[in-house]
Amino acid sequence: MEIEFLISVLKENYDKNIAPSVTLISNLTKDPFSIFVSTLISLRTKDQVTIEASKKLFDEVKSFYDIKKIDEEKISQLIYPAGFYKTKAKRLKEIAEVIIREYNGELPSDMDSLLKLPGVGRKTANLVRILGFNLDGICVDTHVHRISNRLGLVKTKKPEETEFKLMESIEKKYWKSLNEYMVSYGQVVCKPISPHCTICELNTQCPKIDVTSRR
C-alpha cells in the first residue's frame, strides 16, 4: 500500500472527527507541562473524562512546583474519575519531585530523560515530545499498533517494535501526525473488534491481517 494514499485517507477521516483529547488540549496550549500531565491522565481514560479532569487540575496547578505543594489526595479528587486516578496522583507527585530536583522544574525534552521519570513509557514520552516540543517521533498506542499490523505495514508483537519498524518504512514528514490520524481512524472505522471494512476506503488494499469478523 502506498503510504501517501494511506495518509490521505487517514487525514480525510481525521478532519471529519474530533481529535484525541491530548491533541485538543495541545491546541489550546503548547506548554509541555500541560501536555505531559494531560497525557498521563489520558492513559486508560476516555477522551471527555481526560479533558474535564485536566481542566479541573489546571485550575489548581500551573507547574511542577504547584504539584509538589498540593496534597496527593487533592490531586486524586481533581482528576477523578480518570482511570487509576489514585495511582496517577501518586505518580504526578513523584515526577514533580524528580523534575524539581534534577531539572529545575522544567520538563526535559530528550527521550532518555523522559523515560527515567516514574511511570513514563515511550508512548507518553513520544506524545509529549511531538505535541509539547515539536520534535519528530511516532507515538504508538493500541490503535497505531493494531492498524499498522492489520494493514501489513509491520509484523510486530509489541508497540515499541512497531514504533521502530514504522520509523524505518515511513517518511519522517508523516511521523508526527500518524498517531492522531490512526487513533481517530481506530475509534471510528478500524475498530478493534469487527471493524467497518465496508465503509473503509482502504478496504480493497487492506490484507485485514488477524481480522476474524468485520462489518
Sequence and secondary structure as in RCSB ss.txt:
>XXXX:A:sequence
MEIEFLISVLKENYDKNIAPSVTLISNLTKDPFSIFVSTLISLRTKDQVTIEASKKLFDEVKSFYDIKKIDEEKI
SQLIYPAGFYKTKAKRLKEIAEVIIREYNGELPSDMDSLLKLPGVGRKTANLVRILGFNLDGICVDTHVHRISNR
LGLVKTKKPEETEFKLMESIEKKYWKSLNEYMVSYGQVVCKPISPHCTICELNTQCPKIDVTSRR
>XXXX:A:secstr
  HHHHHHHHHHHHHHS   HHHHHHHH   HHHHHHHHHHHTTS HHHHHHHHHHHHTT SSHHHHHHS HHHH
HHHHTTSTTHHHHHHHHHHHHHHHHHHHTT    SHHHHHTSTT  HHHHHHHHHHHH        HHHHHHHHH
TTS   SSHHHHHHHHHHHS GGGHHHHHHHHHHHHHHTS SSS  GGG TTTTT   TT     
